[in-house]
Amino acid sequence: MCLGIPMQIQTIDGDLAVCEIDGVQREASLMLLADPVAVGDFVLIHAGFAISKLDEEDAQATIDLFRQILAQGGGVE
C-alpha cells in the first residue's frame, strides 16, 4: 500500500521544498505540481514528490486521522 502524507512547506529552493510534519522533515520535488505553492502551504508528499496542494483544513483532517490510527496501534505489525 502506498500513502501520501500531508506536510507543510518550510522552505523552497527552486523546484525543491523542505516539508515538515510533527518534527519530521523531508525534501520533496515540486515539479509535479500544477498550482504554485509557497512557504506555509500544505502539500501531499509521495515518494519524494509533492503530488497535490492541500488546503489547511483537509491537511489537518488527514493528519488527525493518521494520529488516531497510530494511537490505536494501527500501522504497526
Sequence and secondary structure as in RCSB ss.txt:
>XXXX:A:sequence
MCLGIPMQIQTIDGDLAVCEIDGVQREASLMLLADPVAVGDFVLIHAGFAISKLDEEDAQATIDLFRQILAQGGG
VE
>XXXX:A:secstr
    EEEEEEEEETTEEEEEETTEEEEEE TT SS   TT EEEEETTEEEEEE HHHHHHHHHHHHHHHHTTTT
  
